[in-house]
Amino acid sequence: MPLANWLINNVGTICAPHAPCLLPVAPGLMAPSGVLMVGVALILRDLVQRRLGLSWSVMAIAVGALFSALFAAPSLVLASTVAFAVSETVDLLIYTPLQKRNFVVAAFLSGIGSVFIDSMAFLMLAFGNLDLLFGQVIGKTWMIILALPLLHWLRKRDRMMGMQPA
């Protein structure tokens, strides 16, 4: 999350003063550049739970929220911390019951469910509007979709090695 907050203030095709840096995520749609890391963070939480278990995953959410609070620009502290904690918790609640049936589908559905919550909470708290909502959702969804082949490969590798989810 610290990297997402850094991106918002430093990387983008448009970086106006006192506004988030924006990147194109689809034709005609822009999003704050932090969306790149948030989509990845949702998938990483699923991997932590798969490898280490639910208690480690909950601890990772708490640590991630703390890091968001410690490293975010003052204007983003509340928004990024609340959005991270809430969206990661929603991700956990969706992923946990689905993961044993199909890890990749569980990661995708939990990520997609979390994207909307994270985007709405962050945008309202950080900027007081939902103007960039569709761009945020699309940008995070792209990152989740790009991670799916890696998740499929990991699941296949785990089976070949005889590893079971935690």
DSSP file with accessible surface (Angstrom, degrees, kcal/mol):
  #  RESIDUE AA STRUCTURE BP1 BP2  ACC     N-H-->O    O-->H-N    N-H-->O    O-->H-N    TCO  KAPPA ALPHA  PHI   PSI    X-CA   Y-CA   Z-CA
    1    1 A M     >        0   0   40      0, 0.0     4,-2.3     0, 0.0     5,-0.2   0.000 360.0 360.0 360.0 -35.2    0.0    0.0    0.0
    2    2 A P  H  >  +     0   0   46      0, 0.0     4,-2.3     0, 0.0     5,-0.2   0.909 360.0  51.3 -57.9 -37.8    2.8    2.5    0.6
    3    3 A L  H  > S+     0   0   90      2,-0.2     4,-2.8     1,-0.2     5,-0.2   0.904 107.5  52.5 -65.3 -39.5    3.8    2.0   -3.1
    4    4 A A  H  > S+     0   0    3      1,-0.2     4,-2.1     2,-0.2    -1,-0.2   0.930 110.9  47.4 -60.6 -43.7    0.2    2.7   -4.2
    5    5 A N  H  X S+     0   0    7     -4,-2.3     4,-1.1     1,-0.2    -2,-0.2   0.888 111.7  50.3 -67.0 -36.7    0.2    5.9   -2.2
    6    6 A W  H >X S+     0   0  136     -4,-2.3     4,-1.2    -5,-0.2     3,-0.5   0.931 108.9  52.2 -65.3 -44.2    3.6    6.9   -3.7
    7    7 A L  H >X S+     0   0   20     -4,-2.8     4,-2.7     1,-0.2     3,-0.7   0.907 102.9  58.8 -57.6 -43.4    2.4    6.2   -7.2
    8    8 A I  H 3< S+     0   0    8     -4,-2.1    13,-3.4     1,-0.2    -1,-0.2   0.848 114.6  36.5 -56.9 -34.3   -0.7    8.4   -6.7
    9    9 A N  H << S+     0   0   71     -4,-1.1    -1,-0.2    -3,-0.5    -2,-0.2   0.598 131.2  24.3 -94.5 -10.8    1.5   11.4   -5.9
   10   10 A N  H << S+     0   0   87     -4,-1.2     2,-0.4    -3,-0.7    -3,-0.2   0.608 105.7  59.3-132.1 -18.4    4.4   10.7   -8.4
   11   11 A V     <  +     0   0   53     -4,-2.7    22,-0.3    -5,-0.2     2,-0.3  -0.976  61.9  92.9-129.0 129.2    3.6    8.6  -11.4
   12   12 A G  S    S-     0   0   28     -2,-0.4    11,-0.2     1,-0.1     3,-0.2  -0.904  71.3-104.9 169.5 166.7    1.1    9.2  -14.2
   13   13 A T  S    S+     0   0   97      9,-2.2     2,-0.4    -2,-0.3    10,-0.2   0.711 115.8  37.4 -81.4 -20.7    0.5   10.6  -17.6
   14   14 A I  B     +A   22   0A  89      8,-1.6     8,-3.2    -3,-0.1     2,-0.4  -0.987  64.9 169.0-131.0 121.2   -1.3   13.5  -15.9
   15   15 A a        -     0   0   68     -2,-0.4     6,-0.2     6,-0.2    -3,-0.1  -0.801  11.4-179.5-132.7  88.9    0.0   14.9  -12.6
   16   16 A A    >   -     0   0   48      4,-0.5     3,-1.3    -2,-0.4    -2,-0.1  -0.602  40.3 -90.2 -85.6 150.9   -1.8   18.2  -11.7
   17   17 A P  T 3  S+     0   0  112      0, 0.0    -1,-0.1     0, 0.0    -2,-0.0  -0.320 110.2   7.8 -60.0 139.4   -0.9   20.0   -8.5
   18   18 A H  T 3  S+     0   0  202      1,-0.2    -9,-0.0    -9,-0.1    -2,-0.0   0.791 116.1  91.9  59.8  30.5   -3.0   19.0   -5.5
   19   19 A A  S <  S-     0   0   45     -3,-1.3    -1,-0.2   -10,-0.1     2,-0.1  -0.970  84.5 -90.5-145.1 158.9   -4.6   16.2   -7.5
   20   20 A P        -     0   0   17      0, 0.0    -4,-0.5     0, 0.0     2,-0.3  -0.403  43.1-108.7 -70.2 148.4   -3.8   12.5   -7.9
   21   21 A a        -     0   0    3    -13,-3.4    12,-2.2    -6,-0.2     2,-0.3  -0.612  42.1-147.7 -72.1 137.3   -1.5   11.4  -10.8
   22   22 A L  E     -AB  14  32A  29     -8,-3.2    -9,-2.2    -2,-0.3    -8,-1.6  -0.836  17.1-168.4-115.5 149.6   -3.7    9.7  -13.4
   23   23 A L  E     - B   0  31A  32      8,-2.6     8,-2.0    -2,-0.3     2,-0.3  -0.968  32.3-108.0-127.9 147.7   -3.1    6.8  -15.9
   24   24 A P  E     + B   0  30A  77      0, 0.0     6,-0.2     0, 0.0   111,-0.0  -0.568  35.1 172.5 -73.4 135.7   -5.3    5.7  -18.7
   25   25 A V  E     -     0   0A  20      4,-2.6     5,-0.2     1,-0.5   117,-0.0   0.493  69.4  -4.1-118.0 -13.2   -6.9    2.3  -18.0
   26   26 A A  E >  S- B   0  29A  30      3,-1.2     3,-2.6     0, 0.0    -1,-0.5  -0.936 102.8 -58.5-166.9 163.0   -9.2    2.1  -21.0
   27   27 A P  T 3  S-     0   0  135      0, 0.0     3,-0.1     0, 0.0     0, 0.0  -0.328 126.8  -0.4 -54.5 121.1  -10.2    4.4  -23.9
   28   28 A G  T 3  S+     0   0   86      1,-0.2     2,-0.5    -2,-0.1   107,-0.1   0.481 111.7 107.8  78.9   2.7  -11.5    7.6  -22.3
   29   29 A L  E <   -B   26   0A  58     -3,-2.6    -4,-2.6   105,-0.1    -3,-1.2  -0.961  43.7-176.1-120.1 128.8  -11.0    6.3  -18.7
   30   30 A M  E     -B   24   0A  50     -2,-0.5   105,-0.3    -6,-0.2   106,-0.2  -0.822   1.7-176.6-115.9 156.7   -8.4    7.5  -16.3
   31   31 A A  E     -B   23   0A   0     -8,-2.0    -8,-2.6    -2,-0.3   102,-0.1  -0.990  39.8 -87.8-147.6 151.9   -7.6    6.3  -12.8
   32   32 A P  E >   -B   22   0A   0      0, 0.0     3,-2.1     0, 0.0   -10,-0.3  -0.374  44.8-119.6 -57.2 139.4   -5.3    7.3  -10.0
   33   33 A S  T >  S+     0   0    0    -12,-2.2     3,-1.6   -22,-0.3     4,-0.4   0.707 104.1  78.3 -63.0 -18.2   -2.0    5.4  -10.6
   34   34 A G  T >> S+     0   0    3    -13,-0.3     4,-1.8     1,-0.3     3,-0.9   0.696  71.7  83.6 -63.3 -15.7   -2.2    3.6   -7.3
   35   35 A V  H <> S+     0   0    2     -3,-2.1     4,-2.0     1,-0.2    -1,-0.3   0.814  79.5  66.2 -59.4 -27.2   -4.8    1.3   -8.8
   36   36 A L  H <> S+     0   0   58     -3,-1.6     4,-1.0     1,-0.2    -1,-0.2   0.910 108.0  36.9 -60.5 -42.4   -1.9   -0.8  -10.2
   37   37 A M  H <> S+     0   0   51     -3,-0.9     4,-2.7    -4,-0.4    -1,-0.2   0.823 110.8  59.8 -81.6 -30.7   -0.8   -1.8   -6.7
   38   38 A V  H  X S+     0   0   15     -4,-1.8     4,-2.0     2,-0.2    -2,-0.2   0.931 104.4  50.1 -66.3 -43.1   -4.2   -2.2   -5.2
   39   39 A G  H  X S+     0   0    0     -4,-2.0     4,-1.3     1,-0.2    -1,-0.2   0.923 113.4  47.1 -59.3 -40.2   -5.3   -4.8   -7.7
   40   40 A V  H  X S+     0   0   44     -4,-1.0     4,-2.6    -5,-0.2    -2,-0.2   0.909 107.5  56.7 -66.8 -41.0   -2.0   -6.7   -6.9
   41   41 A A  H  X S+     0   0   18     -4,-2.7     4,-2.1     1,-0.2    -1,-0.2   0.879 102.7  54.9 -60.7 -37.7   -2.5   -6.3   -3.2
   42   42 A L  H  X S+     0   0    0     -4,-2.0     4,-1.2     1,-0.2    -1,-0.2   0.910 111.5  44.0 -63.7 -39.2   -5.9   -8.0   -3.3
   43   43 A I  H  X S+     0   0    7     -4,-1.3     4,-2.0     1,-0.2    -2,-0.2   0.898 109.8  55.8 -72.0 -39.7   -4.3  -11.0   -5.0
   44   44 A L  H  X S+     0   0   93     -4,-2.6     4,-2.4     1,-0.2    -2,-0.2   0.886 102.7  56.2 -61.2 -36.8   -1.4  -11.1   -2.7
   45   45 A R  H  X S+     0   0    9     -4,-2.1     4,-2.2     1,-0.2    -1,-0.2   0.925 106.2  50.7 -61.8 -40.8   -3.7  -11.3    0.3
   46   46 A D  H  X S+     0   0    0     -4,-1.2     4,-2.5     1,-0.2    -1,-0.2   0.904 109.5  50.8 -62.8 -39.8   -5.3  -14.4   -1.2
   47   47 A L  H  X S+     0   0   29     -4,-2.0     4,-2.6     2,-0.2     5,-0.3   0.893 107.4  53.0 -66.7 -38.3   -1.8  -15.9   -1.6
   48   48 A V  H  X>S+     0   0   44     -4,-2.4     4,-3.1     1,-0.2     5,-0.7   0.941 111.7  46.1 -61.0 -45.1   -0.9  -15.2    2.0
   49   49 A Q  H  X5S+     0   0    3     -4,-2.2     4,-1.5     3,-0.2    -2,-0.2   0.926 113.0  49.8 -64.5 -41.1   -4.1  -17.0    3.1
   50   50 A R  H  <5S+     0   0   17     -4,-2.5   116,-3.1    -5,-0.2    -1,-0.2   0.915 121.6  32.8 -64.5 -41.7   -3.4  -20.0    0.8
   51   51 A R  H  <5S+     0   0   86     -4,-2.6    -2,-0.2   114,-0.2    -1,-0.2   0.867 136.0  19.0 -83.2 -40.1    0.2  -20.4    1.9
   52   52 A L  H  <5S-     0   0   96     -4,-3.1     4,-0.3    -5,-0.3    -3,-0.2   0.598 105.3-112.3-113.2 -17.7    0.1  -19.4    5.6
   53   53 A G     X< -     0   0   11     -4,-1.5     4,-1.7    -5,-0.7    -1,-0.2  -0.299  37.8 -62.0 108.4 170.6   -3.6  -19.6    6.6
   54   54 A L  H  > S+     0   0   79      1,-0.2     4,-2.6     2,-0.2     5,-0.2   0.886 125.3  54.7 -64.1 -42.3   -6.4  -17.4    7.7
   55   55 A S  H  > S+     0   0   87      1,-0.2     4,-2.2     2,-0.2    -1,-0.2   0.912 109.6  47.7 -64.3 -38.8   -4.8  -16.0   10.9
   56   56 A W  H  > S+     0   0  135     -4,-0.3     4,-2.4     2,-0.2    -1,-0.2   0.871 110.5  53.4 -66.2 -35.7   -1.7  -14.8    8.9
   57   57 A S  H  X S+     0   0    0     -4,-1.7     4,-2.0     2,-0.2    -2,-0.2   0.920 108.7  47.8 -65.6 -43.3   -4.0  -13.3    6.3
   58   58 A V  H  X S+     0   0   79     -4,-2.6     4,-2.1     1,-0.2    -2,-0.2   0.921 112.3  50.2 -62.8 -41.7   -5.9  -11.3    9.0
   59   59 A M  H  X S+     0   0   93     -4,-2.2     4,-2.8    -5,-0.2     5,-0.2   0.904 107.4  54.2 -63.5 -38.5   -2.6  -10.2   10.4
   60   60 A A  H  X S+     0   0   36     -4,-2.4     4,-2.8     1,-0.2    -1,-0.2   0.883 106.5  52.0 -63.6 -37.4   -1.4   -9.1    7.0
   61   61 A I  H  X S+     0   0   14     -4,-2.0     4,-2.6     2,-0.2    -1,-0.2   0.940 111.2  47.1 -62.7 -45.8   -4.5   -6.9    6.6
   62   62 A A  H  X S+     0   0   61     -4,-2.1     4,-2.3     2,-0.2    -2,-0.2   0.933 114.4  46.1 -63.1 -44.1   -3.8   -5.3    9.9
   63   63 A V  H  X S+     0   0   66     -4,-2.8     4,-2.9     2,-0.2     5,-0.2   0.920 112.2  51.6 -65.3 -42.2   -0.1   -4.7    9.1
   64   64 A G  H  X S+     0   0   13     -4,-2.8     4,-2.3    -5,-0.2    -2,-0.2   0.909 109.7  49.0 -61.6 -41.0   -1.1   -3.4    5.6
   65   65 A A  H  X S+     0   0   14     -4,-2.6     4,-2.1     2,-0.2    -1,-0.2   0.917 111.4  50.2 -64.7 -40.2   -3.6   -0.9    7.1
   66   66 A L  H  X S+     0   0  101     -4,-2.3     4,-2.4     1,-0.2    -2,-0.2   0.939 110.6  48.8 -63.0 -45.9   -0.9    0.2    9.6
   67   67 A F  H  X S+     0   0   87     -4,-2.9     4,-2.6     1,-0.2     5,-0.3   0.884 108.1  55.1 -61.5 -38.4    1.6    0.7    6.8
   68   68 A S  H  X S+     0   0    0     -4,-2.3     4,-1.5    -5,-0.2    -1,-0.2   0.931 111.0  45.1 -58.0 -44.2   -1.0    2.7    4.8
   69   69 A A  H  < S+     0   0   36     -4,-2.1    -2,-0.2     1,-0.2    -1,-0.2   0.872 116.6  45.5 -68.2 -36.0   -1.4    5.0    7.8
   70   70 A L  H  < S+     0   0  112     -4,-2.4    -2,-0.2     1,-0.2    -1,-0.2   0.835 123.1  30.3 -77.9 -33.9    2.3    5.3    8.3
   71   71 A F  H  < S+     0   0  123     -4,-2.6    -2,-0.2    -5,-0.2    -1,-0.2   0.516  91.7 103.4-109.1  -6.0    3.5    5.9    4.8
   72   72 A A  S  < S-     0   0   11     -4,-1.5     5,-0.1    -5,-0.3   -69,-0.0  -0.428  82.3 -98.0 -75.7 152.0    0.6    7.7    3.0
   73   73 A A    >>  -     0   0   26      1,-0.1     3,-2.7    -2,-0.1     4,-1.0  -0.404  43.2-107.0 -60.0 145.6    0.7   11.4    2.3
   74   74 A P  G >4 S+     0   0  122      0, 0.0     3,-0.6     0, 0.0     4,-0.5   0.850 121.0  55.6 -49.3 -36.0   -1.3   13.1    5.1
   75   75 A S  G 34 S+     0   0   93      1,-0.2     4,-0.3     2,-0.1    -2,-0.0   0.700 114.6  39.7 -70.9 -16.8   -4.1   13.9    2.7
   76   76 A L  G <> S+     0   0    3     -3,-2.7     4,-3.1     2,-0.1     5,-0.4   0.474  86.8  96.5-108.6  -5.6   -4.4   10.1    1.9
   77   77 A V  H <X S+     0   0   45     -4,-1.0     4,-2.3    -3,-0.6     5,-0.3   0.944  91.0  36.9 -55.5 -57.1   -3.9    8.6    5.3
   78   78 A L  H  > S+     0   0  113     -4,-0.5     4,-2.6     1,-0.2     5,-0.4   0.948 119.9  48.8 -61.8 -46.9   -7.5    8.1    6.3
   79   79 A A  H  > S+     0   0    2     -4,-0.3     4,-2.3     1,-0.2     5,-0.2   0.932 115.9  40.7 -61.7 -49.0   -8.7    7.2    2.8
   80   80 A S  H  X S+     0   0   10     -4,-3.1     4,-2.4     2,-0.2     5,-0.2   0.903 116.7  49.1 -71.2 -37.2   -6.0    4.6    2.1
   81   81 A T  H  X S+     0   0   30     -4,-2.3     4,-2.5    -5,-0.4     5,-0.2   0.954 116.3  41.0 -67.0 -48.5   -6.1    3.1    5.5
   82   82 A V  H  X S+     0   0   52     -4,-2.6     4,-2.7    -5,-0.3     5,-0.3   0.944 117.0  48.6 -64.9 -47.2   -9.9    2.7    5.7
   83   83 A A  H  X S+     0   0    1     -4,-2.3     4,-2.6    -5,-0.4     5,-0.3   0.923 113.8  47.2 -60.8 -43.2  -10.2    1.6    2.0
   84   84 A F  H  X S+     0   0   16     -4,-2.4     4,-2.5    -5,-0.2     5,-0.3   0.957 114.1  45.7 -62.6 -51.1   -7.4   -1.0    2.5
   85   85 A A  H  X S+     0   0   30     -4,-2.5     4,-1.6    -5,-0.2    -2,-0.2   0.926 118.2  42.3 -61.3 -44.3   -8.8   -2.4    5.7
   86   86 A V  H  X S+     0   0   63     -4,-2.7     4,-2.5    -5,-0.2     5,-0.2   0.948 116.8  45.3 -70.6 -46.6  -12.4   -2.7    4.5
   87   87 A S  H  X S+     0   0    1     -4,-2.6     4,-2.7    -5,-0.3    -2,-0.2   0.901 113.1  49.8 -68.7 -37.7  -11.6   -4.0    1.0
   88   88 A E  H  X S+     0   0    4     -4,-2.5     4,-2.4    -5,-0.3    -1,-0.2   0.877 110.9  50.7 -67.6 -34.2   -9.1   -6.6    2.2
   89   89 A T  H  X S+     0   0   63     -4,-1.6     4,-2.5    -5,-0.3    -2,-0.2   0.926 111.0  47.9 -67.9 -42.5  -11.6   -7.8    4.8
   90   90 A V  H  X S+     0   0   38     -4,-2.5     4,-2.1     2,-0.2     5,-0.3   0.930 110.8  52.6 -61.6 -43.0  -14.3   -8.1    2.1
   91   91 A D  H  X S+     0   0    0     -4,-2.7     4,-3.0     1,-0.2     5,-0.3   0.940 110.0  48.3 -56.9 -46.3  -11.8  -10.0   -0.1
   92   92 A L  H  X S+     0   0   18     -4,-2.4     4,-2.5     1,-0.2    -1,-0.2   0.911 109.9  51.7 -61.1 -43.9  -11.1  -12.3    2.8
   93   93 A L  H  < S+     0   0  115     -4,-2.5    -1,-0.2     1,-0.2    -2,-0.2   0.838 116.9  39.0 -66.7 -31.9  -14.8  -12.9    3.4
   94   94 A I  H  X S+     0   0   53     -4,-2.1     4,-0.8    -5,-0.2    -2,-0.2   0.909 118.7  46.8 -81.0 -44.4  -15.5  -13.8   -0.2
   95   95 A Y  H >X S+     0   0    0     -4,-3.0     4,-2.3    -5,-0.3     3,-0.6   0.905 100.7  65.3 -66.0 -44.4  -12.3  -15.8   -0.8
   96   96 A T  H 3< S+     0   0   44     -4,-2.5     4,-0.5     1,-0.3    -1,-0.2   0.895 105.2  39.8 -54.4 -50.4  -12.3  -18.0    2.3
   97   97 A P  H 34 S+     0   0   80      0, 0.0    -1,-0.3     0, 0.0     4,-0.2   0.790 122.2  43.4 -73.0 -20.3  -15.5  -20.0    1.5
   98   98 A L  H XX S+     0   0   46     -4,-0.8     4,-1.8    -3,-0.6     3,-1.1   0.715  90.4  83.6 -93.8 -21.3  -14.6  -20.4   -2.2
   99   99 A Q  T 3< S+     0   0   12     -4,-2.3     4,-0.2     1,-0.3    -1,-0.1   0.802  85.6  54.3 -60.6 -34.8  -10.9  -21.1   -2.1
  100  100 A K  T 34 S+     0   0  173     -4,-0.5    -1,-0.3     1,-0.2     3,-0.2   0.804 110.3  47.7 -74.1 -24.1  -11.1  -24.9   -1.5
  101  101 A R  T <4 S-     0   0  193     -3,-1.1     2,-0.2     1,-0.2    -2,-0.2   0.906 137.3  -9.6 -79.4 -45.1  -13.3  -25.4   -4.5
  102  102 A N     X  -     0   0   58     -4,-1.8     4,-2.7     1,-0.1    -1,-0.2  -0.703  57.2-164.4-159.5 104.1  -11.3  -23.4   -7.0
  103  103 A F  H  > S+     0   0    3     -2,-0.2     4,-2.6     1,-0.2     5,-0.2   0.895  91.8  47.4 -56.8 -48.1   -8.4  -21.1   -5.9
  104  104 A V  H  > S+     0   0   22      2,-0.2     4,-2.4     1,-0.2    -1,-0.2   0.942 114.7  45.5 -65.6 -45.1   -8.2  -19.1   -9.1
  105  105 A V  H  > S+     0   0   70      1,-0.2     4,-3.0     2,-0.2     5,-0.3   0.917 113.0  51.7 -64.6 -41.3  -12.0  -18.4   -9.3
  106  106 A A  H  X S+     0   0    0     -4,-2.7     4,-2.6    -8,-0.2     5,-0.3   0.923 110.7  47.8 -61.3 -44.0  -12.0  -17.6   -5.6
  107  107 A A  H  X S+     0   0    0     -4,-2.6     4,-2.1    -5,-0.2    -2,-0.2   0.915 114.2  47.3 -64.1 -41.6   -9.2  -15.1   -6.1
  108  108 A F  H  X S+     0   0   66     -4,-2.4     4,-2.7    -5,-0.2     5,-0.2   0.962 115.3  43.5 -64.6 -51.6  -10.9  -13.5   -9.1
  109  109 A L  H  X S+     0   0   79     -4,-3.0     4,-2.6     1,-0.2     5,-0.2   0.901 115.3  48.2 -65.3 -39.2  -14.3  -13.2   -7.4
  110  110 A S  H  X S+     0   0    0     -4,-2.6     4,-2.0    -5,-0.3    -1,-0.2   0.906 112.9  49.2 -68.8 -37.8  -12.9  -11.9   -4.2
  111  111 A G  H  X S+     0   0    0     -4,-2.1     4,-1.9    -5,-0.3    -2,-0.2   0.937 112.3  47.1 -64.5 -45.1  -10.8   -9.4   -6.0
  112  112 A I  H  X S+     0   0   38     -4,-2.7     4,-1.1     1,-0.2    -2,-0.2   0.921 112.3  50.1 -64.1 -42.9  -13.6   -8.2   -8.1
  113  113 A G  H  X S+     0   0   26     -4,-2.6     4,-1.0     1,-0.2    -1,-0.2   0.888 113.2  46.9 -62.0 -36.3  -15.9   -7.9   -5.1
  114  114 A S  H  X S+     0   0    0     -4,-2.0     4,-3.0    -5,-0.2     5,-0.3   0.793  98.7  69.8 -75.7 -30.3  -13.3   -5.9   -3.2
  115  115 A V  H  X S+     0   0    0     -4,-1.9     4,-2.6     1,-0.2     5,-0.2   0.909 100.1  46.5 -56.8 -45.2  -12.5   -3.6   -6.1
  116  116 A F  H  X S+     0   0   95     -4,-1.1     4,-2.5     2,-0.2     5,-0.3   0.938 114.6  46.4 -66.0 -44.8  -15.8   -1.8   -5.8
  117  117 A I  H  X S+     0   0   57     -4,-1.0     4,-2.5     1,-0.2     5,-0.3   0.941 115.1  46.6 -62.1 -49.3  -15.6   -1.4   -2.0
  118  118 A D  H  X S+     0   0    7     -4,-3.0     4,-2.7     1,-0.2     5,-0.3   0.933 114.0  48.0 -59.6 -46.6  -12.0   -0.2   -2.1
  119  119 A S  H  X S+     0   0    0     -4,-2.6     4,-2.5    -5,-0.3     5,-0.3   0.923 113.9  45.0 -64.2 -46.2  -12.7    2.3   -5.0
  120  120 A M  H  X S+     0   0   78     -4,-2.5     4,-2.2    -5,-0.2     5,-0.3   0.944 116.1  45.9 -65.2 -46.3  -15.8    3.8   -3.4
  121  121 A A  H  X S+     0   0   24     -4,-2.5     4,-2.3    -5,-0.3     5,-0.3   0.949 116.2  45.3 -62.5 -48.2  -14.3    4.1    0.0
  122  122 A F  H  X S+     0   0   13     -4,-2.7     4,-3.1    -5,-0.3     5,-0.4   0.949 114.7  46.0 -62.3 -50.4  -11.0    5.6   -1.2
  123  123 A L  H  X>S+     0   0    0     -4,-2.5     4,-2.4    -5,-0.3     6,-1.1   0.911 114.8  46.5 -62.9 -42.7  -12.5    8.1   -3.6
  124  124 A M  H  X5S+     0   0   95     -4,-2.2     4,-0.9    -5,-0.3    -1,-0.2   0.926 119.3  40.1 -66.5 -42.6  -15.1    9.4   -1.2
  125  125 A L  H  <5S+     0   0   82     -4,-2.3    -2,-0.2    -5,-0.3   -46,-0.2   0.877 123.6  38.0 -75.2 -36.5  -12.7    9.8    1.6
  126  126 A A  H  <5S+     0   0   24     -4,-3.1    -3,-0.2    -5,-0.3    -2,-0.2   0.889 138.1   9.2 -81.6 -39.4   -9.7   11.1   -0.4
  127  127 A F  H  <5S-     0   0   65     -4,-2.4    -3,-0.2    -5,-0.4    -2,-0.2   0.449  89.7-122.5-125.8  -6.8  -11.5   13.3   -2.9
  128  128 A G  S  <<S+     0   0   52     -4,-0.9     2,-0.3    -5,-0.8    -4,-0.2   0.663  82.8  67.6  73.7  15.7  -15.1   13.6   -1.8
  129  129 A N  S    S-     0   0   55     -6,-1.1    -2,-0.3    -9,-0.1     3,-0.2  -0.966  74.0-129.7-155.8 170.9  -16.5   12.3   -5.0
  130  130 A L    >   +     0   0   70     -2,-0.3     3,-2.0     1,-0.1     4,-0.3   0.010  62.8 125.9-112.8  25.8  -16.8    9.2   -7.2
  131  131 A D  T 3  S+     0   0  133      1,-0.3     3,-0.2     2,-0.1     4,-0.2   0.820  80.0  39.4 -55.6 -35.2  -15.6   10.9  -10.5
  132  132 A L  T 3> S+     0   0   39     -3,-0.2     4,-2.7     1,-0.2    -1,-0.3   0.223  83.2 113.5-100.6  15.7  -12.9    8.4  -11.1
  133  133 A L  H <> S+     0   0   26     -3,-2.0     4,-2.7     1,-0.2     5,-0.2   0.919  76.8  44.8 -57.6 -51.1  -14.9    5.3   -9.9
  134  134 A F  H  > S+     0   0  147     -4,-0.3     4,-2.6    -3,-0.2    -1,-0.2   0.905 114.5  49.5 -65.2 -37.9  -15.1    3.5  -13.3
  135  135 A G  H  > S+     0   0    1   -105,-0.3     4,-2.8     2,-0.2    -1,-0.2   0.916 111.4  49.8 -64.3 -41.8  -11.5    4.1  -14.0
  136  136 A Q  H  X S+     0   0    5     -4,-2.7     4,-2.4  -106,-0.2     5,-0.3   0.937 112.6  46.6 -60.1 -49.0  -10.5    2.8  -10.6
  137  137 A V  H  X S+     0   0   12     -4,-2.7     4,-2.4    -5,-0.2    -2,-0.2   0.937 114.7  46.4 -62.3 -45.0  -12.6   -0.3  -11.0
  138  138 A I  H  X S+     0   0   59     -4,-2.6     4,-2.5    -5,-0.2    -2,-0.2   0.939 112.6  50.1 -64.4 -45.5  -11.3   -1.0  -14.5
  139  139 A G  H  X S+     0   0    2     -4,-2.8     4,-1.6    -5,-0.2    -1,-0.2   0.923 114.0  43.8 -61.0 -44.8   -7.6   -0.4  -13.5
  140  140 A K  H  X S+     0   0    2     -4,-2.4     4,-2.0    -5,-0.2    -1,-0.2   0.894 111.7  54.3 -68.3 -37.4   -7.8   -2.7  -10.5
  141  141 A T  H  X S+     0   0   29     -4,-2.4     4,-2.9    -5,-0.3     5,-0.2   0.903 104.5  54.9 -64.6 -39.0   -9.7   -5.3  -12.5
  142  142 A W  H  X S+     0   0  132     -4,-2.5     4,-2.6     1,-0.2    -1,-0.2   0.921 108.2  49.1 -58.0 -43.8   -6.9   -5.3  -15.2
  143  143 A M  H  X S+     0   0   38     -4,-1.6     4,-1.2     2,-0.2    -1,-0.2   0.894 111.3  49.2 -65.7 -37.8   -4.3   -6.0  -12.5
  144  144 A I  H  X S+     0   0    0     -4,-2.0     4,-0.9     2,-0.2     3,-0.5   0.941 112.2  48.0 -64.9 -46.0   -6.4   -8.9  -11.1
  145  145 A I  H >< S+     0   0   70     -4,-2.9     3,-0.8     1,-0.2    -2,-0.2   0.913 108.6  54.3 -62.7 -40.4   -6.9  -10.4  -14.6
  146  146 A L  H 3< S+     0   0  118     -4,-2.6     4,-0.4     1,-0.2    -1,-0.2   0.800 107.1  52.3 -64.7 -26.4   -3.2  -10.1  -15.3
  147  147 A A  H 3X S+     0   0   19     -4,-1.2     4,-2.1    -3,-0.5     3,-0.4   0.691  87.4  84.3 -82.1 -17.3   -2.4  -12.1  -12.1
  148  148 A L  H <X S+     0   0   34     -4,-0.9     4,-2.7    -3,-0.8     5,-0.2   0.879  85.6  52.7 -59.2 -42.4   -4.8  -15.0  -13.0
  149  149 A P  H  > S+     0   0   89      0, 0.0     4,-2.5     0, 0.0    -1,-0.2   0.912 109.8  50.4 -60.5 -37.5   -2.3  -16.9  -15.1
  150  150 A L  H  > S+     0   0   92     -4,-0.4     4,-2.7    -3,-0.4    -2,-0.2   0.926 110.9  48.6 -63.8 -42.7    0.3  -16.8  -12.3
  151  151 A L  H  X S+     0   0    0     -4,-2.1     4,-2.5     2,-0.2    -1,-0.2   0.910 110.6  50.8 -63.8 -41.3   -2.3  -18.1   -9.9
  152  152 A H  H  X S+     0   0   90     -4,-2.7     4,-2.4     2,-0.2    -1,-0.2   0.929 111.5  48.2 -60.8 -44.9   -3.3  -20.9  -12.2
  153  153 A W  H  X S+     0   0  137     -4,-2.5     4,-2.9    -5,-0.2    -2,-0.2   0.915 111.0  50.8 -62.3 -43.6    0.4  -21.8  -12.6
  154  154 A L  H  X S+     0   0   22     -4,-2.7     4,-2.8     2,-0.2    -1,-0.2   0.909 110.1  49.3 -61.3 -43.4    0.9  -21.7   -8.8
  155  155 A R  H  X S+     0   0   31     -4,-2.5     4,-2.2     2,-0.2    -1,-0.2   0.936 113.2  47.0 -61.6 -43.7   -2.1  -24.0   -8.2
  156  156 A K  H  X S+     0   0  122     -4,-2.4     4,-2.2     1,-0.2    -2,-0.2   0.932 113.3  48.5 -64.1 -43.6   -0.8  -26.4  -10.8
  157  157 A R  H  X S+     0   0   85     -4,-2.9     4,-2.1     1,-0.2     6,-0.2   0.913 109.1  53.2 -63.0 -42.7    2.7  -26.3   -9.3
  158  158 A D  H  X>S+     0   0    1     -4,-2.8     5,-2.7     1,-0.2     4,-0.5   0.915 109.2  49.1 -58.9 -44.2    1.3  -26.9   -5.8
  159  159 A R  H ><5S+     0   0  170     -4,-2.2     3,-0.9     1,-0.2    -1,-0.2   0.911 110.1  50.7 -62.7 -42.3   -0.6  -30.0   -7.0
  160  160 A M  H 3<5S+     0   0  153     -4,-2.2    -1,-0.2     1,-0.3    -2,-0.2   0.854 113.6  45.3 -64.3 -32.6    2.5  -31.4   -8.7
  161  161 A M  H 3<5S-     0   0  113     -4,-2.1    -1,-0.3    -5,-0.2    -2,-0.2   0.474 114.4-117.5 -89.0  -3.6    4.5  -30.9   -5.5
  162  162 A G  T <<5 +     0   0   56     -3,-0.9     2,-0.3    -4,-0.5    -3,-0.2   0.676  59.7 156.0  75.8  18.5    1.8  -32.3   -3.4
  163  163 A M      < -     0   0   72     -5,-2.7    -1,-0.2    -6,-0.2    -2,-0.1  -0.586  28.0-155.5 -81.6 139.9    1.2  -29.1   -1.5
  164  164 A Q        -     0   0  158     -2,-0.3    -5,-0.0  -113,-0.1    -1,-0.0  -0.865  27.5 -99.7-110.5 146.8   -2.1  -28.5    0.2
  165  165 A P              0   0   40      0, 0.0  -114,-0.2     0, 0.0  -115,-0.1  -0.285 360.0 360.0 -60.9 150.9   -3.5  -25.0    1.0
  166  166 A A              0   0   64   -116,-3.1  -113,-0.2  -117,-0.2  -114,-0.1  -0.241 360.0 360.0 -65.9 360.0   -3.1  -23.9    4.6
